[in-house]
Amino acid sequence: MTPSAPRISTSEWAAAGVSAAMVIAAVVTLLIAGRQERTPPLLSIRVEGVEPAAPYFRVRFAVRNDGGSTAADVVVRGELQGASDPVESGEVTFDYLPDGSERRGALLFTSDPRAGRLAVRALGYREP
């Protein structure tokens, strides 16, 4: 006489079905992501606010990468031109900015940026 095989319960079948669906979804996602065209980084800067931070003025900003590839060593420069003052500038470097991500930083100025003309832009990046 042969022993009978153990029965598989309904909950075990359900767990196996959910696990299989998750594996299939992960494989499909990877296949779709791998077929997308890799475009260069597309960087944009948004100034989020200016506030006193004695003895400086802090300019908070966000840099976003909406391109299809990662940017490394992203340099953001802020330039402040007053009515009669010479240009004051500052730079921040972000080590790594993956595609679809956003990083925040701040620039410090001795003059109030609200009283002059402020320009914040990305100077460049390196391909990792």
N, C-alpha and C positions, 0 to 999 in steps of 0.2 A: 504494500500500500504506500502511495506517495503522499507526502505532506502537501496540503493545499497552500497555494500562494497567499500571502497576506493581502487583504483588500485595501485599496487606496481610498482614503476618505474624500468626501466632497471638498473639505477645506484644503486638503493637500492638492487636489486638482486645481482649485481656485488660485492657490499660491503659485503653482507652476504656470498657470495661464498668465497671471499678472507679471511674473518674472520674465517669461518669454516675450510678452508685449514690450516690456521695458528694454530688453536687449535689442529687439528689432527696432524700436524707436531710436536708440542710441546709434545703431549702425546706420540707419537712414539719415540721421542728423549729421553724422560724420561724412557720409558720402555727399550730401548736399553742400556742406561747408567746404569740402575739398574741391568741388567743381567750380566754386565762385572765383571770378577773376580777381586777382590781387592788384589793387590800385594803390598808388602812392598815398602817404598820409595826407590828410586834409585838416589842417589845424585852424582853429578859431579861438579867439580870446574874448572873454566877457568880463568887464569890470563890475565887481559886485558891491563895492562901496569904498568910501574914503573916510578915515576916522583918525583923530589925534591919538598918538601913541608916544607920549613925551620921551625924548625931545624931538620926535619925528612925527611924520604923518604917514599912516599905513594905507596903501592902496591894495585892497583885496581883489583877486581876480581868479578866474577859472580858465583853464586851457582845455580844449576838447579836440579829440582826433576822430573825425568822421570818415576817414579814408579806409582803405581796405588792408592796410598793413601797419605794423608797429613802427613808431619813431623812437629813437634813442637820443640821449643828450639834447633834448629840446631846450633851446635858449629863448627866453622871453625877455624882451627889453621894454622898459618904460622910459619915456622922455618927457620932461616937463619944461615948457617954455613959458616964462612969466612975461609980464608987460615990459619990464625993463631989465629983468634978471637974465643972466646967461642960461644956457641949457643945463639942466640937472638930469642925470640918468641913473638907472639901476638895472641890473640883470639878475634873473633867476634861471637856473638850469634844472630841468627835470630829467632824471636818469632814464626813465622808461615811460612811454605813453602808448599802450596797446590800442589797436583799432577799436572804436566804439567806446572809449573810456574818457574820463574827465579827471583832471587833477587841479587842486587849488594851491595858491601861493599868495605871497604879498611882496610888494615893493615898498621900500622906505625912502622918504624924501624929507629934506630939511625945510623946504618951502611947502606951503599949503597947495596941493594940486587943484583944489576947487577955485583958486584965485588965478590960475594960469591955464595953459592949454596942455592937456595930457594926452599922450599917444602911447598905447601899449600894443605891442605886436610880437609875433614870433620871428626870430631872426633865422633860424635854421634847425636842422636835425641831422642825425646820422642814421643810416640803415643798420639795424643790429645784425 
